[in-house]
């Protein structure tokens, strides 16, 4: 008994000792005029779990800080960052610090070149909404953002891992293929922006390669048509990936990960100055992953390296240049076939790929940015990006028919070999000028965008649907009940003539030019108006060989919006915007090749939106509620049918409409409690469909309800200091398949649905000194569900329960 009493006394003594060195940091933050600054962030550079936001009087308080020496940083958009070295000890447990921050008129504009210093789930500014650096509160359109901090906490390695955090966005399939506010965004209906410029992701063959997040600062979604800013944009929304930029201070981070499905991963992020004057900065991001995945015959390895340099030759001129090299070596996963009409008849690991198939992709991009300030009111911005995509593909894939329909147990296959290259060039330049006319303040923007898309004429393809066996032609098939996986001898496959659609593809060369003007007007201190107009000129440069005119598609795209400050932390907004997407020129010149007797028309859309944006909990939490209606005309639909010549058959619907409500929150409820939460209600409807049975139906892969949650809590009590945990999950209601399927036994064409699902995730964190250990457990309840898909031939199953363990080191 005496021994246990001594142990208890010892434990209590240690707890008392910890309590004795528990410290507090307080102080005030003011501007150069001595006025208090509200909503600025104070954080410890060595441990950002200790953070606070200034109150209305500029005061802040960091509680329960262990003894030690730290760098206390004061961060605020529009202000120059300041830091102080502080020391807490048993003899000095409380420290009072005063900050006086200087304004920086170019802080917002330069942050895209110099790098974001904040370390929370909240992002206060964006370029995507207005082409210039603007607080999200002041943009009259919904902008959703996922920061690198949330991506890191969730161990989100690809773009598809990120979008679950955004209201109204879900996966359409397992490719770079999304649904945004009820409309598909991928392949022929959208592309991804990188730093506001068009990339090769999600368009053409680049659609099959999902972007990595290793070098991303944040992912933004501008909801609704962004055509007045970016030209041919999907009406549901625009996905913009913002890359990490160099910082003026040294930071280095390494991480090593192991997990389910034989996953091994490592990342590196180094940044800092290259000279004493800090006029030359660098950043280097590297990532590598090797995994078997949960799908059979689907091993993959991904590698990315992204060096970036920022140069400031003068106080008014900033340049940034970055190269991103990414390589993928694995298989092209065409999804899960549905046996006998039963969505769960086959294990989710089932795949149609064969062992000697492969999918190798290399993409390379060069991005350069220039910001030059002539004076405090007049500046020029120029950006250029070249993106190249190259693939080497060999695959066995579905022919989208069953050999034993309507039993649907033996699937017809086709074999593809494809070598293809694509190139995308961008240049975007604009002038920004601030001025006044009477009582009105103006922020004027005028500029030009140019985009060119080209394919390599040496691209080629091999297709077979049959093979020779003892001199007899036999179809390529796969028995779903008794599949055979073996190294296939493809020399006896019967080559088909090169299909016309691929000839049209390798002859694709088009460019589009957009001229635009925009005015952000401060009518009063509370009322702001945004007016924009863009003229888009789309041209193709294909030689049709018959002297006919090239295809031209021109359109005028207006945009208007307003914001009104109801309170200092609450804005009302309303907006109207139009969208436009040209169709491929061959669909106009040769519609008969693609299933139509008349030329296909370009797609048009508009959105009206209204809502509220607010900052709460001392501006640490940002929230948006929005209501919208989007209407789209001339939607191009791939029927999934391939004609005898190998060409895909399309149809075009007259009109589709989407109405909905979205709610989002991101930021901090407490300094040690981070939150990202979203809910979306979307009612979409197909009108004037080319297939009568589709009239009145919801849009494909567009759930009526969806929701997401991620909450992270870090314990600040001394005895458990450094320990944290997170819980999260997602709900998606049922979604209609894109294409009609054949009902088993009856042979009737029907539209089936992907079932609704609720999935739970969790994470555990422990930080000590500069090390961080994290355990992420995904799909905790081991639910079987589909993230999306097209039909009974190409379903996109989700991963079963899996884990990732990561050890990170940051200095």
C-alpha positions in Angstrom: 0.0 0.0 0.0 2.8 2.3 0.9 4.4 1.7 -2.6 1.1 2.8 -4.3 0.9 5.9 -2.2 4.4 6.9 -3.2 3.5 6.4 -6.9 0.4 8.6 -6.5 2.4 11.3 -4.8 5.0 11.1 -7.6 2.3 11.4 -10.4 0.7 14.4 -8.6 4.1 16.0 -8.2 4.7 15.7 -12.0 1.3 17.1 -12.8 1.9 20.0 -10.4 5.3 20.5 -12.1 3.7 20.7 -15.5 1.1 23.1 -14.2 3.7 25.3 -12.8 5.4 25.8 -16.1 2.1 26.4 -18.0 2.3 29.9 -19.5 0.1 32.5 -21.1 0.8 35.0 -23.8 -1.3 38.2 -24.1 -1.1 41.5 -25.9 -2.5 43.9 -28.4 -2.2 44.5 -32.1 -2.6 48.0 -33.6 -2.1 49.7 -36.9 0.4 52.6 -37.5 -2.3 55.1 -36.4 -2.7 53.4 -33.0 -6.1 51.9 -33.9 -6.9 48.4 -32.7 -6.9 45.7 -35.4 -9.7 43.0 -35.1 -9.6 39.6 -36.7 -5.8 39.2 -37.1 -4.1 35.9 -36.4 -1.4 35.3 -33.7 0.3 32.0 -33.8 3.5 30.3 -32.7 5.8 29.5 -35.6 7.0 26.3 -33.9 3.5 25.0 -33.1 0.5 26.4 -34.9 -1.9 24.5 -32.6 -1.4 27.6 -30.4 -3.2 30.4 -32.2 -5.6 33.3 -31.4 -7.6 35.9 -33.2 -7.6 39.5 -32.0 -10.8 40.9 -30.5 -12.5 44.2 -31.4 -10.0 46.1 -29.1 -7.0 44.3 -30.7 -6.3 42.1 -27.7 -5.4 38.4 -27.9 -4.6 35.6 -25.4 -2.8 32.3 -26.0 -3.6 29.9 -23.1 -1.6 27.0 -21.6 1.6 27.4 -23.5 4.4 25.1 -22.2 7.7 26.6 -21.2 10.1 27.3 -24.0 11.3 29.8 -26.5 9.0 30.6 -29.4 8.6 32.9 -32.4 5.2 34.7 -32.1 3.8 35.8 -35.4 1.1 38.4 -36.2 -0.5 37.7 -39.5 -3.2 39.7 -41.4 -4.2 40.2 -45.0 -3.2 43.7 -46.1 -0.5 44.0 -43.4 3.2 43.2 -43.2 3.8 40.2 -41.0 5.6 40.9 -37.8 7.3 38.4 -35.3 8.6 38.5 -31.8 10.8 36.0 -29.9 9.3 35.1 -26.5 10.4 32.9 -23.7 8.2 31.3 -21.1 9.7 29.7 -17.9 8.6 28.8 -14.4 9.9 32.1 -13.3 8.4 34.0 -16.2 5.1 32.2 -17.0 3.3 35.3 -18.5 4.5 37.4 -21.5 2.8 40.6 -22.8 3.6 41.5 -26.4 2.6 44.6 -28.4 2.4 44.6 -32.2 2.1 47.6 -34.6 1.5 46.4 -38.1 2.2 48.4 -41.3 -0.3 48.3 -44.1 0.8 46.7 -47.4 -1.3 47.8 -50.3 0.1 45.1 -52.5 -0.1 42.3 -49.9 -3.2 40.7 -51.4 -2.0 41.1 -55.0 1.5 39.7 -54.3 0.4 36.8 -52.1 -0.2 34.6 -55.1 3.4 35.1 -56.0 5.0 35.3 -52.6 3.0 32.6 -50.9 0.2 32.3 -48.2 1.4 32.4 -44.6 -1.9 31.5 -42.9 -2.2 28.0 -41.5 -5.9 27.4 -41.0 -8.9 25.9 -42.9 -10.0 29.4 -43.8 -8.8 31.3 -46.9 -9.8 35.0 -46.9 -8.9 36.1 -50.4 -9.1 34.8 -54.0 -8.2 35.7 -57.5 -10.7 33.4 -59.2 -13.7 35.6 -58.5 -12.5 38.9 -60.0 -9.1 38.2 -61.7 -7.6 40.5 -59.0 -6.9 39.7 -55.3 -10.2 40.3 -53.5 -11.6 39.3 -50.2 -14.0 36.4 -50.6 -16.5 38.4 -48.5 -16.6 41.1 -51.3 -17.1 38.8 -54.3 -20.8 38.6 -55.3 -20.6 34.9 -56.1 -20.0 31.8 -54.0 -16.3 30.7 -53.8 -15.5 27.5 -51.9 -12.0 26.8 -50.7 -10.1 23.8 -49.4 -6.7 24.8 -47.9 -3.5 22.7 -47.8 -4.0 22.4 -44.0 -7.2 20.5 -44.4 -5.7 18.4 -47.2 -2.8 17.5 -45.0 -5.0 16.6 -42.0 -7.1 14.3 -44.3 -4.1 12.9 -46.1 -5.8 13.9 -49.4 -3.4 12.9 -52.1 -5.5 13.6 -55.3 -8.1 16.1 -56.3 -10.9 13.5 -55.9 -9.9 13.2 -52.2 -10.5 17.0 -51.8 -13.9 17.7 -53.4 -15.9 16.0 -50.6 -15.2 19.1 -48.5 -17.1 21.4 -50.9 -20.8 21.8 -50.9 -22.5 20.8 -54.1 -19.5 19.0 -55.5 -19.2 15.2 -55.8 -17.5 12.6 -58.0 -19.1 11.8 -61.3 -16.7 8.8 -61.7 -13.3 7.7 -60.5 -11.6 9.8 -63.3 -11.0 13.6 -63.1 -14.7 13.8 -63.4 -17.0 15.8 -61.1 -20.5 17.0 -60.6 -20.9 20.7 -59.6 -24.3 22.0 -58.7 -26.0 19.3 -60.8 -23.8 19.6 -63.9 -21.0 17.3 -65.0 -17.5 19.0 -65.0 -15.0 16.9 -66.9 -14.0 15.4 -70.3 -16.0 17.3 -72.9 -17.8 19.4 -70.3 -15.0 21.1 -68.3 -11.3 21.5 -67.6 -9.2 22.5 -64.6 -7.6 25.8 -64.0 -4.1 26.0 -62.4 -3.4 29.5 -61.0 -6.3 30.8 -63.1 -4.9 29.4 -66.3 -6.2 26.5 -68.4 -4.4 23.2 -67.8 -4.5 19.9 -69.6 -6.3 18.2 -66.7 -9.9 16.9 -67.1 -10.0 17.7 -70.9 -9.3 15.3 -73.8 -7.2 12.3 -72.7 -6.0 14.2 -69.7 -9.5 13.5 -68.2 -8.2 10.1 -67.1 -5.4 11.5 -65.0 -6.5 12.8 -61.6 -4.3 15.7 -60.4 -2.1 15.3 -57.3 -2.3 17.8 -54.4 1.4 17.7 -53.3 2.2 21.1 -54.6 -1.2 22.8 -54.0 -1.8 25.6 -51.6 -5.5 25.4 -52.0 -8.4 24.2 -54.3 -11.0 26.8 -55.1 -14.4 26.3 -56.7 -16.1 29.4 -58.2 -19.8 28.3 -58.2 -21.8 28.9 -61.4 -20.6 30.0 -64.8 -17.3 31.8 -64.8 -17.3 32.5 -68.5 -17.1 36.3 -68.1 -13.7 35.7 -66.6 -12.4 32.4 -68.2 -14.3 31.8 -71.4 -15.7 28.3 -72.1 -16.5 27.2 -68.6 -19.0 24.6 -67.2 -22.1 26.2 -65.8 -21.9 24.4 -62.4 -18.6 25.8 -61.4 -14.9 26.3 -62.1 -12.2 24.3 -60.4 -9.0 26.3 -59.8 -5.9 24.7 -58.3 -3.5 27.2 -56.7 0.1 26.1 -56.3 2.3 26.7 -53.4 4.6 29.8 -53.7 7.9 30.6 -52.0 7.9 32.2 -48.6 10.3 34.8 -47.2 11.1 32.6 -44.2 12.8 29.2 -44.0 10.4 26.3 -43.7 11.1 22.6 -44.3 8.7 19.7 -44.1 9.1 16.0 -44.7 6.6 13.2 -44.3 6.6 9.4 -44.7 3.4 7.4 -45.0 2.4 3.7 -45.0 -1.1 2.3 -45.2 -3.6 -0.2 -46.5 -3.2 -1.8 -50.0 0.6 -1.8 -49.6 0.6 2.0 -49.8 3.9 3.8 -49.3 4.2 7.6 -49.7 6.6 10.4 -49.1 6.4 14.2 -49.5 8.9 17.1 -49.2 8.2 20.8 -49.0 11.2 23.2 -48.7 10.9 27.0 -49.0 12.8 30.1 -48.1 15.1 32.9 -49.3 18.1 32.3 -51.6 19.9 35.5 -50.7 20.2 37.8 -47.7 18.1 40.6 -49.3 15.2 38.1 -49.7 14.7 39.2 -53.3 15.2 35.6 -54.6 13.0 33.0 -53.0 12.5 29.3 -53.7 10.1 26.5 -53.0 10.5 22.8 -53.8 7.7 20.2 -53.5 8.3 16.5 -54.2 5.9 13.6 -53.8 5.9 9.9 -54.5 3.3 7.2 -53.9 3.3 3.4 -54.7 0.2 1.4 -54.0 -1.6 -1.7 -55.1 -5.0 0.0 -54.5 -8.1 -1.9 -53.5 -8.7 -2.9 -57.1 -7.2 -6.1 -58.6 -4.7 -5.6 -61.5 -4.5 -1.9 -60.6 -1.0 -1.2 -59.1 0.1 2.3 -59.6 3.0 4.6 -58.8 2.8 8.4 -58.9 5.7 10.9 -58.8 5.7 14.7 -58.9 8.4 17.3 -58.5 7.6 21.0 -58.6 10.4 23.6 -58.2 9.3 27.3 -57.9 11.3 30.5 -57.8 10.2 34.0 -57.1 12.3 37.0 -58.0 11.8 40.7 -57.0 14.2 42.8 -59.0 12.6 46.0 -57.7 10.1 46.9 -55.0 7.3 47.2 -57.6 8.1 44.1 -59.7 7.6 40.5 -58.8 8.1 37.5 -61.0 7.4 33.8 -60.3 8.3 30.8 -62.4 7.5 27.1 -61.6 7.9 23.8 -63.4 5.7 20.8 -62.5 6.7 17.4 -63.7 4.4 14.5 -62.9 4.5 10.8 -63.9 2.0 8.0 -63.5 2.7 4.3 -64.1 -0.1 1.9 -63.6 -3.4 0.8 -65.1 -6.4 2.7 -66.5 -9.2 1.5 -64.2 -12.4 1.4 -66.3 -14.5 0.6 -63.3 -16.6 -2.3 -62.0 -19.0 -4.2 -64.3 -22.5 -5.0 -62.9 -23.2 -8.7 -63.2 -26.8 -9.7 -63.8 -28.2 -6.3 -62.8 -27.1 -6.7 -59.1 -24.9 -3.8 -58.1 -23.2 -5.8 -55.4 -22.9 -9.2 -57.1 -19.2 -8.8 -57.7 -16.5 -7.9 -55.2 -15.5 -4.2 -55.5 -12.0 -5.4 -56.3 -13.1 -7.0 -59.6 -11.4 -5.4 -62.6 -11.4 -6.1 -66.4 -7.7 -5.1 -66.9 -5.3 -7.8 -67.8 -1.8 -8.2 -66.3 0.1 -7.0 -69.4 -2.0 -3.8 -69.8 -0.5 -0.5 -68.7 -1.2 3.2 -68.5 1.8 5.5 -68.4 1.3 9.2 -68.3 3.7 12.1 -68.2 2.5 15.7 -67.8 4.8 18.7 -67.7 3.9 22.4 -67.2 5.7 25.7 -67.1 3.9 28.5 -65.3 5.2 32.1 -65.2 3.6 35.1 -63.4 4.5 38.8 -63.5 3.1 41.5 -61.3 4.3 45.1 -61.8 3.0 48.1 -60.0 3.5 51.4 -61.9 2.1 53.3 -58.9 -0.3 52.8 -56.0 -3.3 52.8 -58.4 -2.1 51.3 -61.6 -0.6 47.8 -62.1 -0.1 45.1 -64.8 -0.3 41.4 -64.4 0.9 38.8 -67.0 0.7 35.0 -66.8 1.7 32.2 -69.1 1.4 28.5 -68.9 2.4 25.7 -71.2 1.0 22.2 -70.4 1.9 19.0 -72.2 0.3 15.6 -71.7 1.7 12.3 -73.0 0.2 8.9 -72.6 1.2 5.3 -73.5 -1.9 3.1 -73.1 -2.6 -0.6 -73.5 -5.9 -1.8 -72.1 -8.7 -4.4 -72.3 -11.9 -2.5 -71.7 -15.6 -2.9 -72.1 -17.3 -2.5 -75.4 -20.4 -1.4 -73.5 -22.4 -4.5 -74.5 -23.1 -7.9 -73.0 -22.6 -11.1 -75.1 -25.5 -12.8 -73.2 -27.9 -9.9 -72.7 -30.3 -9.7 -70.9 -28.6 -12.1 -68.5 -25.6 -9.8 -68.4 -22.9 -12.2 -67.2 -20.5 -12.2 -70.2 -19.2 -8.8 -71.3 -17.9 -8.0 -74.7 -14.4 -6.4 -74.7 -12.3 -4.2 -76.9 -8.5 -3.8 -76.8 -6.8 -0.5 -77.2 -3.3 0.6 -77.7 -2.9 4.4 -77.8 0.1 6.7 -78.0 -1.1 10.3 -77.7 0.2 13.8 -76.8 -1.7 17.0 -76.2 -0.5 20.6 -75.7 -2.2 23.5 -74.1 -0.8 27.1 -74.2 -2.2 30.1 -72.2 -1.4 33.7 -72.0 -3.4 36.1 -69.8 -2.6 39.8 -69.4 -4.6 42.6 -67.8 -4.3 46.1 -66.4 -5.8 47.0 -63.0 -6.5 50.6 -62.2 -8.2 52.2 -59.2 -9.8 55.6 -59.5 -12.8 57.7 -58.4 -15.6 59.4 -60.2 -17.4 61.7 -57.7 -18.3 59.6 -54.7 -17.8 56.3 -56.5 -14.6 54.3 -56.2 -13.7 52.0 -59.1 -11.3 49.1 -59.5 -11.1 48.6 -63.2 -9.7 45.6 -65.0 -9.2 45.3 -68.8 -7.4 42.4 -70.4 -7.0 39.6 -72.9 -6.8 35.8 -72.6 -5.5 33.5 -75.3 -5.7 29.7 -75.2 -4.5 27.2 -77.8 -5.1 23.4 -77.7 -3.2 21.1 -80.0 -2.7 17.4 -80.5 0.4 15.7 -81.8 -0.1 14.5 -85.3 2.0 11.4 -84.6 -0.5 10.2 -82.1 -1.8 6.8 -83.1 -4.2 4.0 -81.9 -4.7 0.3 -82.3 -8.2 -1.2 -81.7 -9.4 -4.8 -81.8 -12.6 -6.5 -80.9 -11.8 -10.0 -82.1 -8.9 -12.4 -82.3 -8.0 -15.3 -84.5 -8.2 -18.8 -83.0 -7.4 -21.6 -85.4 -8.1 -19.3 -88.3 -11.6 -18.3 -86.9 -12.5 -14.9 -85.7 -13.7 -14.9 -82.1 -15.0 -11.9 -80.1 -13.0 -10.7 -77.1 -15.1 -11.4 -74.0 -14.8 -11.7 -70.2 -17.0 -14.1 -68.2 -17.8 -12.2 -65.1 -18.5 -15.4 -63.2 -15.3 -17.1 -64.3 -12.8 -14.4 -65.3 -9.4 -15.3 -66.7 -6.4 -13.1 -66.0 -3.3 -13.9 -68.0 -0.6 -12.3 -70.1 -2.5 -11.8 -73.4 -1.0 -12.6 -76.7 -2.1 -9.7 -78.7 -0.4 -10.6 -82.0 -3.5 -12.5 -83.1 -5.9 -9.7 -82.3 -7.6 -8.4 -85.5 -6.8 -4.8 -86.1 -9.7 -2.5 -87.0 -9.3 0.5 -89.3 -8.4 3.7 -87.6 -11.7 5.2 -86.6 -12.7 8.6 -87.9 -13.1 10.0 -84.4 -9.4 9.4 -83.7 -8.5 11.0 -87.0 -10.6 14.0 -86.0 -8.9 14.0 -82.6 -5.3 14.1 -83.9 -6.3 16.8 -86.4 -7.7 18.9 -83.5 -6.2 22.4 -83.3 -8.2 25.3 -82.0 -7.6 28.5 -80.2 -9.8 31.0 -78.4 -9.4 34.6 -77.6 -11.2 36.6 -74.9 -11.4 40.3 -74.5 -12.9 41.5 -71.2 -13.5 44.5 -69.0 -14.6 44.6 -65.4 -15.5 47.3 -62.9 -15.7 46.8 -59.1 -17.6 49.9 -57.8 -17.8 51.0 -54.2 -21.0 53.0 -54.3 -21.0 53.6 -50.6 -19.0 52.2 -47.7 -21.5 49.3 -47.6 -22.7 48.8 -51.2 -20.5 47.4 -53.9 -21.4 46.6 -57.5 -19.5 44.4 -60.0 -20.0 44.7 -63.7 -18.2 42.6 -66.3 -18.3 41.9 -70.1 -16.3 39.5 -72.2 -16.3 38.8 -75.9 -15.1 35.2 -76.7 -13.8 34.3 -80.2 -13.4 30.5 -80.7 -11.6 29.3 -83.9 -10.4 26.0 -85.1 -7.4 25.6 -87.5 -8.1 22.1 -88.8 -7.5 21.6 -92.6 -10.7 20.0 -93.8 -9.2 19.6 -97.3 -12.1 21.0 -99.1 -11.5 24.8 -98.9 -14.4 25.4 -96.6 -14.3 28.1 -93.9 -13.0 27.2 -90.5 -15.6 26.8 -87.8 -16.1 30.0 -85.7 -18.1 30.3 -82.5 -18.4 33.8 -81.0 -20.3 34.9 -78.0 -20.8 38.0 -75.7 -20.8 37.1 -72.0 -22.1 39.6 -69.4 -21.8 39.4 -65.6 -23.3 41.6 -62.9 -23.4 41.4 -59.1 -23.7 43.4 -55.9 -22.7 43.1 -52.3 -24.2 45.0 -49.3 -22.7 45.0 -45.9 -25.6 44.3 -43.4 -23.1 44.2 -40.5 -19.4 44.6 -40.2 -19.0 40.8 -40.4 -22.0 40.0 -42.7 -22.5 40.7 -46.4 -25.6 40.1 -48.6 -24.8 39.3 -52.3 -26.6 38.7 -55.5 -25.3 38.0 -59.1 -26.1 37.1 -62.6 -23.6 35.4 -64.9 -23.6 33.6 -68.3 -21.8 30.6 -69.5 -20.6 29.3 -72.9 -18.9 26.1 -74.2 -18.1 25.5 -77.8 -18.5 22.0 -79.3 -15.7 20.3 -81.1 -15.5 21.7 -84.7 -16.0 18.2 -86.2 -19.4 18.0 -84.5 -20.4 21.0 -86.6 -18.7 20.0 -89.8 -19.4 16.3 -89.8 -22.3 15.6 -87.4 -23.3 12.5 -89.3 -20.2 10.8 -88.0 -21.4 11.3 -84.4 -25.1 10.3 -84.8 -26.8 13.5 -85.9 -28.3 14.7 -89.1 -27.8 18.3 -88.2 -24.8 20.2 -86.8 -24.5 20.2 -83.0 -24.8 23.6 -81.3 -22.6 25.2 -78.7 -23.8 25.0 -75.1 -25.2 28.1 -73.3 -26.0 28.7 -69.7 -26.8 31.3 -67.1 -27.0 31.5 -63.3 -28.8 33.8 -60.9 -27.6 33.5 -57.3 -28.1 35.3 -54.0 -27.0 34.7 -50.4 -25.1 35.8 -47.3 -21.4 35.6 -46.4 -20.2 36.1 -42.9 -17.2 36.0 -40.6 -17.8 34.8 -37.0 -15.9 33.9 -33.8 -13.7 37.0 -34.1 -13.5 36.4 -37.9 -11.9 33.0 -37.5 -14.8 31.2 -39.1 -16.1 32.0 -42.6 -19.6 30.9 -43.6 -21.7 31.2 -46.8 -25.4 30.4 -47.5 -26.5 30.7 -51.1 -29.5 30.1 -53.3 -29.2 29.6 -57.0 -30.8 28.7 -60.3 -28.8 27.5 -63.3 -30.2 26.8 -66.7 -28.2 25.1 -69.5 -29.1 24.6 -73.2 -27.9 22.2 -75.8 -26.2 19.7 -73.4 -24.1 17.3 -75.4 -24.6 13.7 -74.2 -22.4 10.7 -75.0 -24.9 7.8 -75.5 -22.2 5.2 -74.7 -22.9 3.5 -78.1 -20.1 3.0 -80.5 -21.0 2.6 -84.2 -19.6 0.0 -86.5 -16.9 2.4 -87.6 -15.7 2.9 -84.0 -17.1 6.4 -83.6 -19.0 7.4 -80.4 -22.6 8.3 -80.9 -23.9 11.6 -79.3 -27.2 13.3 -78.8 -28.1 16.8 -77.6 -30.7 17.7 -75.0 -32.6 21.0 -75.3 -32.5 22.3 -71.7 -31.5 21.3 -68.2 -32.2 23.3 -65.0 -30.7 23.2 -61.5 -32.0 24.9 -58.4 -30.5 24.6 -55.0 -29.4 25.8 -51.6 -25.8 25.5 -50.2 -24.3 26.1 -46.7 -20.6 26.1 -46.0 -18.4 26.8 -42.9 -14.7 26.7 -42.7 -12.2 28.0 -40.1 -12.0 27.9 -36.3 -14.7 27.8 -33.6 -11.9 27.9 -31.0 -8.2 28.4 -31.5 -7.8 24.7 -31.1 -11.0 23.5 -32.8 -11.0 23.6 -36.6 -14.1 22.9 -38.7 -15.1 22.4 -42.3 -18.8 21.6 -42.8 -21.1 21.7 -45.8 -24.6 20.8 -46.9 -26.2 21.1 -50.4 -29.7 20.6 -51.6 -29.9 20.4 -55.4 -33.0 19.8 -57.6 -32.0 19.3 -61.2 -34.3 18.5 -64.0 -33.9 17.5 -67.7 -36.2 19.4 -70.0 -36.7 19.0 -73.8 -34.6 15.9 -73.8 -33.8 14.1 -77.1 -34.9 10.8 -75.5 -38.5 11.3 -74.3 -38.1 9.0 -71.3 -35.5 11.4 -69.8 -37.8 14.4 -69.7 -38.4 15.4 -66.1 -35.7 13.2 -64.7 -32.9 14.5 -62.4 -29.5 15.0 -64.1 -27.0 12.1 -64.1 -24.9 11.7 -61.0 -26.5 14.7 -59.4 -27.6 13.9 -55.8 -30.5 15.8 -54.3 -28.8 16.0 -50.9 -25.1 15.9 -49.9 -23.2 16.9 -46.8 -19.7 16.8 -45.4 -18.0 17.3 -42.0 -14.5 17.5 -40.7 -13.8 18.7 -37.2 -10.3 18.7 -35.6 -9.7 19.3 -31.9 -6.2 19.8 -30.4 -5.8 19.3 -26.7 -4.0 22.2 -24.9 -3.9 20.7 -21.4 -0.3 20.4 -20.4 -0.4 16.7 -19.5 -1.9 15.8 -23.0 -0.3 18.7 -24.9 0.2 17.8 -28.6 -2.6 15.2 -28.8 -5.5 15.8 -31.1 -8.2 14.0 -33.0 -10.6 14.5 -35.8 -13.9 13.1 -36.9 -15.6 13.5 -40.2 -17.9 12.0 -42.8 -19.9 12.5 -45.9 -23.5 11.8 -47.0 -24.6 11.6 -50.7 -28.2 10.7 -51.7 -28.9 8.4 -54.6 -27.9 9.4 -58.1 -29.2 8.5 -61.5 -26.9 6.6 -63.9 -25.8 8.5 -67.0 -27.0 5.9 -69.5 -29.9 3.6 -69.8 -29.2 0.0 -68.9 -30.9 -3.3 -69.9 -33.1 -4.8 -67.2 -32.2 -8.5 -66.5 -34.8 -11.0 -68.0 -37.1 -8.4 -69.5 -34.5 -6.7 -71.8 -36.3 -3.4 -71.1 -34.2 -0.2 -71.2 -34.3 1.5 -67.8 -32.4 4.1 -65.8 -31.0 2.7 -62.6 -29.6 4.5 -59.6 -26.4 4.5 -57.5 -27.6 4.0 -53.9 -27.2 6.7 -51.3 -24.3 6.4 -48.8 -23.0 7.7 -45.5 -19.3 7.2 -44.8 -17.4 8.0 -41.5 -13.8 9.0 -41.2 -11.5 9.6 -38.2 -8.0 10.7 -37.4 -5.6 10.8 -34.4 -2.7 13.3 -34.2 0.2 13.7 -31.9 2.7 16.5 -32.1 5.9 16.7 -30.1 8.6 19.2 -30.8 8.9 19.3 -34.6 7.5 15.9 -35.2 3.9 15.0 -36.0 2.4 11.5 -36.0 -1.0 11.0 -37.5 -3.3 8.0 -38.1 -6.1 8.4 -40.6 -8.9 5.8 -40.7 -11.2 6.1 -43.7 -14.6 4.5 -44.2 -14.6 3.4 -40.5 -17.8 1.4 -40.9 -16.5 -0.4 -44.0 -19.4 0.6 -46.2 -19.8 -0.6 -49.8 -20.8 2.3 -52.0 -20.3 3.9 -55.4 -18.8 7.3 -55.8 -20.4 7.5 -59.2 -20.3 5.8 -62.7 -22.0 5.7 -66.0 -23.9 2.4 -66.4 -23.7 -1.4 -65.8 -20.4 -1.5 -67.6 -18.5 1.3 -65.8 -19.4 1.7 -62.1 -16.9 3.5 -59.8 -16.7 1.7 -56.5 -15.3 3.3 -53.4 -12.5 1.9 -51.2 -13.3 -0.3 -48.2 -12.0 0.6 -44.7 -8.4 1.6 -44.9 -5.8 3.4 -42.9 -2.8 5.7 -43.4 0.0 6.3 -40.8 2.2 9.4 -41.4 5.3 10.6 -39.6 6.1 14.3 -40.4 8.9 16.6 -39.5 8.7 20.4 -39.8 11.2 23.1 -39.1 
